[in-house]
Amino acid sequence: MSSVLEGSDFRERPVGTHETLLELDELVVEYETAGDPVRAVDHVNLTISAGETVGLAGESGCGKSTAGNAIMGILRSPARLAGGRILFRGEDITGLDTEEQRRYRWRNVSMVFQSAMNALNPVMRVGDQFADMMAAHERINKKEAVERAGDLLEKVGIDRRRVRSYPHQLSGGMRQRTVIAMALALSPELVIMDEPTTALDVVVQREILEEIQELQKELGFAVLFITHDLSLLVEFADRIAIMYAGEIVEAAPARTLFDKPQHPYTVGLMHSFPPLTGPMTRLIGIPGSPPDLARPPAGCRFHPRCSFCVPEKAHLYARQTTERPVLREVGPGHSVACHLVEEGGP
Amino acid sequence: MSTVAPDQALEVVGLSKSFEVPGTEHFWQRRRRLHAVEDVSFTLRPGTITALVGESGSGKTTVARLIARLYEPTAGQILFEGRAEPRHVNREANLRYRRQVQMIFQDPFDSLNPVKTVAHLVGRPLRIHKIVPRDQERERVHQLLETVGLVPPDVIAAKYPHELSGGQRQRVAIARALAVEPRVILADEPTSMLDVSIRIGVLNLMIRLKEEHNLAFLFVTHDLASARYVADELLVMYAGQIVERGPTEEVLADPLHPYTRLLLSAAPDPNAGLHARTLAARTPQDLAVGQEAACRFVGRCPLAIEICSTTPPVLAEAGRDRMARCHVTAPGGTV
């Protein structure tokens, strides 16, 4: 295959340009079950430009982590890619053979998982784990590798002597920092962060997020930030895509999404976070619960929970309950998949 | 002992708990005592939600577990309606206490027996505590399910926990706690495992229950925004001690303790503007724990002065209904 995936030193790359780094084109991921396959990711389109932070938000089971795993190329049975393409710098990675995929992972795209304790080997010193990972990708001797591991740890604010530590000797925040340092080790252009701070206290969470931003400025990698916590994304992402029941229902620049959310689900999510400042009103959240993806509702998947889906508005109701809405642009960089919005709003 | 005061359901006085933990680095090091909770006092009032906030390891869950009598306190007293509860209790006294004080746990996936139906789970406390005659059990279970918003109750009652969503499971746990008609409910992070769109429903349920049933809630959480949403009173815990307390709105509008300020500055709040804030303090690389002669927050504190490393501050009055444990912002305690 071409040299696109060989990876160059990102320090030479321009930062914050709008060249497309990753593109999901009608991505479909299914889980094999005893019955019909369950579609966890259903025709998802998403682009990530070099150096930007894209947030992918949704509730548990909406398919956001599955999408992340697909991009990382780590889908394992019973999950399988059932359609669409994943283009990294224009090249479809779904067609790569095992060895090419192995090289693509970590060098081009790396991943930070939610549970740092599970991502680190408990019986290996931290430095050795870095060395293992580096040795799998390049010719490097142990001493050099551990030396570089020390540099990386310092980058994320950990004393370099911690290369000698075992994971259990580190605090939760330090473990998560270690995992982030490891994800940055081979200078990837895209780092997928799947709930990177969910298990941490708010203070540590904010420190780590600020560090990630600093590192991003310095190193220029793009971030796909997968989380259920929309309030975090509004502060930390450039663009946000909202996922519901396997589909992206709204995507917009972070500020636009916060100021003018259009999809009733996004509006509901925004009204699910009690504010810390300003007036306090009684919030309603979203009634009901997300659908079972083995039997998704017909039409718009959100319609059973949507307060704007009422039989009295017969024409709209018919569309909502039978026709799948598609993403349509409603403003610059802002698209929504909703019949209601299409027909001019409530 | 004081007489039964109608405005207090439960009071804890000087509650402390220490655990023995192994030495940190090597197995041959001496076991040391960890003070998980130290000298904690507060009152839970009927019709009031009191939030206990702090980071993990601050001792907030230990306080809830002490009040639920899952742990024996090392020191201090629990007073129920003004009467001191005996330290060591027999089964009968335990039943009596648990009929008044119920706990809801963080993880509704762990706290419900997976092989029993909802009807069994909610009906069990009715049987154990002999709340209603056997022939009225079914009806009462259905009433309870309706109270927590699980409808239709006959359909829900026949289900097993795995057939329910996280939010529904937590509501079953709440219905089970309500079955014994308690005065006090201890809710330990009841929403942290739930999806965001479901959380607010459980918080609203807590508010409704406190109003309709005149319940006293202790709401243990790490989330200041949820605390602000439901709680009348706020207790902030740090390293086993209460460092600030007062009416929720007042504490959050004008936090006194630097730790409360730190928590506020770290919490995500889209209203506060993008990328606009900086942290009020940092986590030092290695926290010095157990320095008895110093304020426990001194290593992280941006306001620290000399006395902070030599004298531990006490929880001192700082205005009407407000208290804080700080030499700088609540200097009443240094005298």
Boltz contact constraints between the chains, C-beta under 6 A:
constraints:
  - contact:
      token1: [A, 59]
      token2: [B, 195]
      max_distance: 6.0
  - contact:
      token1: [A, 60]
      token2: [B, 195]
      max_distance: 6.0
  - contact:
      token1: [A, 201]
      token2: [B, 55]
      max_distance: 6.0
  - contact:
      token1: [A, 201]
      token2: [B, 56]
      max_distance: 6.0
  - contact:
      token1: [A, 202]
      token2: [B, 266]
      max_distance: 6.0
  - contact:
      token1: [A, 202]
      token2: [B, 267]
      max_distance: 6.0
  - contact:
      token1: [A, 203]
      token2: [B, 262]
      max_distance: 6.0
  - contact:
      token1: [A, 203]
      token2: [B, 266]
      max_distance: 6.0
  - contact:
      token1: [A, 206]
      token2: [B, 266]
      max_distance: 6.0
  - contact:
      token1: [A, 228]
      token2: [B, 196]
      max_distance: 6.0
  - contact:
      token1: [A, 231]
      token2: [B, 268]
      max_distance: 6.0
  - contact:
      token1: [A, 231]
      token2: [B, 270]
      max_distance: 6.0
  - contact:
      token1: [A, 232]
      token2: [B, 268]
      max_distance: 6.0
  - contact:
      token1: [A, 234]
      token2: [B, 270]
      max_distance: 6.0
  - contact:
      token1: [A, 235]
      token2: [B, 268]
      max_distance: 6.0
  - contact:
      token1: [A, 235]
      token2: [B, 274]
      max_distance: 6.0
  - contact:
      token1: [A, 258]
      token2: [B, 270]
      max_distance: 6.0
  - contact:
      token1: [A, 272]
      token2: [B, 196]
      max_distance: 6.0
  - contact:
      token1: [A, 272]
      token2: [B, 197]
      max_distance: 6.0
  - contact:
      token1: [A, 272]
      token2: [B, 200]
      max_distance: 6.0
  - contact:
      token1: [A, 274]
      token2: [B, 225]
      max_distance: 6.0
  - contact:
      token1: [A, 274]
      token2: [B, 229]
      max_distance: 6.0
  - contact:
      token1: [A, 275]
      token2: [B, 271]
      max_distance: 6.0
  - contact:
      token1: [A, 276]
      token2: [B, 225]
      max_distance: 6.0
  - contact:
      token1: [A, 276]
      token2: [B, 267]
      max_distance: 6.0
  - contact:
      token1: [A, 276]
      token2: [B, 269]
      max_distance: 6.0
  - contact:
      token1: [A, 277]
      token2: [B, 271]
      max_distance: 6.0
  - contact:
      token1: [A, 278]
      token2: [B, 271]
      max_distance: 6.0
  - contact:
      token1: [A, 283]
      token2: [B, 200]
      max_distance: 6.0
  - contact:
      token1: [A, 285]
      token2: [B, 197]
      max_distance: 6.0
  - contact:
      token1: [A, 285]
      token2: [B, 200]
      max_distance: 6.0
  - contact:
      token1: [A, 285]
      token2: [B, 201]
      max_distance: 6.0
  - contact:
      token1: [A, 286]
      token2: [B, 197]
      max_distance: 6.0
  - contact:
      token1: [A, 289]
      token2: [B, 165]
      max_distance: 6.0
